[in-house]
Amino acid sequence: MAESVGRPSFEDFVLRRSEALQRFAYLVTGNREDARDVVQEALIGLYPRWERVTDRAEAYARRSILNANVSRWRKVGAELLAFEPDAAPADPSDPYRTVDDRDAAARLFVTLPVRQRAALVMRFYEQASYAEIAEALGTAEATARSLVHRALTSLRSTLQEGGDA
């Protein structure tokens, strides 16, 4: 594929950003296989549109990942996704973090609606601004702020009720 002056090629984008997109997809979908599938679908959809969306390719890819995950969820039906267990054991030098804590956090996290989950991942895991979140989710910045706020409120409420923690 010919590269325009000052614009990265599609191949360069995939090489630079595919790992981050995989992490994002994993946190949204809850397992590695589904994450690989939705990232692949997103990149397949991005390729023919590359020239038009190069300047916003990251947001386009994230939005595609979210859409593919929602489509998959609609086909399969409502099910509570379970995160795969972390292969690495908890750090023995950290008395506050255990595998059980991570499992409990993952169980809480997957109870959130997909858009709230995606907003939290982008805001706190990837350090994205609200403007970046809004662009990726195809919504207004105020809505992105609201999604993060509602997700945090829901998690706090669940924890205070003595839910899954």
C-alpha positions in Angstrom: 0.0 0.0 0.0 1.4 3.4 -0.9 2.1 5.7 2.0 0.9 9.3 1.7 3.4 12.0 2.7 3.3 12.3 6.5 0.7 9.5 6.9 1.5 6.1 8.2 0.6 3.1 6.2 -2.0 0.6 7.3 0.7 -2.0 8.0 2.6 0.5 10.2 -0.6 1.2 12.2 -1.2 -2.5 12.7 2.4 -3.0 13.8 2.3 -0.1 16.2 -1.2 -0.3 17.7 -2.3 -4.0 17.4 -1.0 -4.9 20.9 -2.8 -2.0 22.5 -6.0 -2.8 20.6 -5.7 -6.4 21.8 -5.4 -5.3 25.4 -8.4 -3.0 25.0 -10.5 -5.7 23.4 -9.5 -8.2 26.1 -10.7 -5.8 28.8 -13.9 -5.2 26.9 -14.7 -8.8 26.0 -13.3 -10.7 28.9 -11.3 -13.4 27.1 -8.4 -13.6 24.7 -10.2 -15.5 21.9 -13.0 -13.1 21.6 -10.5 -10.2 21.8 -8.6 -11.6 18.9 -11.8 -12.0 16.9 -13.1 -8.5 17.5 -9.7 -6.9 16.8 -9.4 -8.9 13.6 -12.9 -7.8 12.5 -12.1 -4.2 13.3 -8.8 -4.3 11.3 -10.5 -6.0 8.4 -13.2 -3.3 8.4 -10.6 -0.5 8.7 -8.4 -1.6 5.8 -10.7 -0.6 2.9 -11.4 2.8 4.7 -7.8 3.5 5.6 -7.3 6.5 3.3 -10.5 8.2 4.7 -9.9 7.5 8.4 -6.1 7.5 8.8 -6.2 10.6 11.1 -8.7 8.9 13.4 -7.8 5.3 12.9 -7.3 4.5 16.6 -10.8 5.8 17.5 -12.3 4.0 14.5 -10.7 0.7 15.5 -11.9 1.0 19.1 -15.4 1.9 18.0 -15.3 -1.2 15.6 -14.2 -3.4 18.5 -17.0 -2.2 20.7 -19.6 -2.7 17.9 -18.3 -6.2 17.1 -18.5 -7.1 20.8 -22.0 -5.8 21.1 -23.0 -7.8 17.9 -21.4 -10.9 19.3 -23.2 -10.4 22.6 -26.6 -10.0 20.8 -26.0 -13.2 18.8 -25.0 -15.3 21.8 -27.4 -13.7 24.2 -27.0 -12.1 27.5 -24.4 -14.0 29.4 -22.1 -13.0 32.2 -18.6 -13.1 30.8 -15.9 -14.5 33.0 -12.4 -13.2 32.7 -9.7 -15.9 32.2 -7.6 -16.5 35.2 -4.4 -14.7 35.3 -1.5 -17.1 34.5 0.9 -15.1 36.7 0.6 -15.6 40.4 0.1 -12.6 42.6 3.2 -10.8 43.6 4.2 -12.3 47.0 5.9 -9.1 48.1 2.5 -7.2 47.7 0.3 -8.1 50.7 -2.6 -6.1 49.3 -2.9 -7.8 45.9 -3.9 -11.4 45.5 -5.3 -13.5 42.7 -8.6 -13.6 44.6 -8.7 -9.8 44.5 -8.1 -9.7 40.8 -10.8 -12.3 40.2 -13.3 -10.4 42.4 -12.4 -7.1 40.5 -12.9 -8.9 37.2 -16.3 -10.3 38.2 -17.4 -6.8 39.3 -16.1 -5.2 36.1 -17.9 -7.5 33.7 -21.3 -6.6 35.3 -21.0 -3.2 33.8 -22.6 -2.4 30.5 -20.2 -2.6 27.6 -19.9 1.2 27.0 -19.3 1.9 30.6 -16.7 -0.8 30.7 -15.0 0.6 27.6 -15.0 4.1 29.0 -13.4 2.9 32.3 -10.7 0.9 30.4 -9.8 3.9 28.2 -9.9 6.4 31.1 -8.0 4.5 33.8 -6.1 1.8 32.0 -5.0 3.7 28.9 -5.0 7.2 30.4 -7.2 8.5 27.6 -8.8 12.0 27.8 -12.6 12.3 27.8 -12.3 13.8 24.3 -10.5 10.6 23.1 -13.1 8.4 24.9 -15.9 10.4 23.2 -14.3 10.0 19.8 -13.8 6.3 20.2 -17.3 5.7 21.5 -18.9 8.0 18.9 -20.5 10.2 21.5 -20.2 13.7 23.1 -17.5 14.4 25.6 -20.2 15.0 28.3 -21.6 11.5 27.6 -18.1 10.0 28.0 -17.8 11.8 31.4 -21.2 10.5 32.3 -20.3 6.9 31.3 -17.2 6.9 33.5 -19.1 8.5 36.4 -22.0 6.0 36.2 -19.6 3.1 36.0 -17.7 4.2 39.1 -20.9 4.9 40.9 -22.2 1.4 40.1 -19.0 -0.2 41.2 -18.9 1.8 44.5 -22.6 0.9 45.1 -21.9 -2.8 44.5 -18.9 -2.7 46.8 -20.8 -0.9 49.6 -23.6 -3.4 49.4 -21.0 -6.1 50.1 -21.5 -7.5 46.6 -18.7 -9.4 44.9 -15.7 -8.0 46.7 
